[in-house]
């Protein structure tokens, strides 16, 4: 298991240096995060976007553009297509959103002929380093799928497991969250979905993970809660991955951990043929840098932890 982001970056420094390509790279926050990654020796980058604007922003932030490949494209759609094409032909291993429309960016990834989609569902994976938990905690999905049905939740779970495997986890522990730890299909449908996904894991239909559910959040993260409730679970109190029922619960989970819990966080989009970094304006520079690092490590393959 990875205990913190320092360990994650250390594993990355042992890997082959990979390359990030940014669509519409004329964004100060993105350029600063990339520069931190380059300074740390973990990434190279290709900047696709309006050259004049990139040059000015770089100068204002004392970033040396000699360290980057720069492709001058003013038009947003064309810049996104070029960035996707670069990843598709293997010249970059991670795609990152710059200052462009999220809708257009996702359309470029999902394009049937020229896009990068490889799984049934694209999903967002958040990775938290909390001072109140003993290791990194993964959570999905707080940003992509608003009201996933059972089929979507299975894909979201598989995406998260595959990411953990790429980070070196041999058999990640997955908690399928609900409001309760018992099935209440009439009043809490997510508890029934959780039970089905857990049974699929037990029967080998979802592989390479230990899955339990439904679990309330305290059951997933607190050994004491399981002891008090008399719940015996291989996952309980030690979850690596939490799968939330919908975007509302994921959004609340995310913001509670980062604002009240003071957790550091990274975010990556999964389900494409390469990891995708799609950060928010509200994310800190450090969060953007950690997102780049996490995506790079996922892209570089399996690691022994």
C-alpha positions, 0 to 999 in steps of 0.5 A: 500500500502507499501511505502518502504522496511522498511514497507515490512520487518516490516510486515514480522517480524510479520509473521511466520518465513519461510525457504529459501533453496539455490541450490549450496550455495557456493557463498559469496554474497548469504551467506552474504544476507542470514546471513543478513536475519537470523540476522534480524530474518526473515528467516532460511535457508537450504544450498545445495551444496559443503560442503567444499567450503561453510565452507571455504566461511563462515569462510572467511566471519565470518558466523556461519554455526551452524545457518544453515542446510547443505546438502553436494552435489557437483553435480550441477544438483543433488543439484538443484533437492534436493533444489526443492524437499525440497520446494516441500515437504514443508520443505522450502517456498522459493527457491534461486539460488546459484552459478549454471547455470541459465538454469539448475536452471530453468530446475529444476523448470520447470521439468514436474514430479518433478518441481515447475511450477504452472502457465502458465508462469514464470515471473520476478517481480521487486520491486522498492523503488524510492526516486521519487515515493510515494510508492513501485512500481512493474514492470514485466517482465524484466528478463524472457520473451523476447517477450511475446505475448498477452497470455503471457502478461495476465499470467505475469499480473496475476502473478504480481497481485497475488504477490501483493495480497499476500503482502496485496494489496486488489485491486492493480492498474495495468498500462499496458505500451506502448509508448502512451496512445491511441491504435495504433494497426498498428504501436505500437502493444503493445498498442492494447495488453494493451487495450485488457488486460485492457478490460479483467480487466474491465469485470472481466476476470482478477480479483482482480485488477484495470487495465488500458492501454495503458498508457505511463510511465508518465501517469502511474506514474505522476498525472500531466501528466494525467492532462496535457493530459486530461486523466481520469484514476483510475490507472494513476499517482498512479500505483502499478504495471507496465507491460512492453511490452517486455524484452528490455523495462523492462531491460531499465526501471529496469536499469534507476530506479536503476542507474539514479533513485537510487532506491533500488530493489528486484527481485522475480520469480513468477509462481512456487508453491513457490517464487524463488530468482534468483539474478544477480552477479551485484546485491548489497548485499542489493538487494539480501537481499531485494529479499529474504525478498520480496519472504518470505513475498509473500510466507507467505500469505496475510497481511492487509496493 
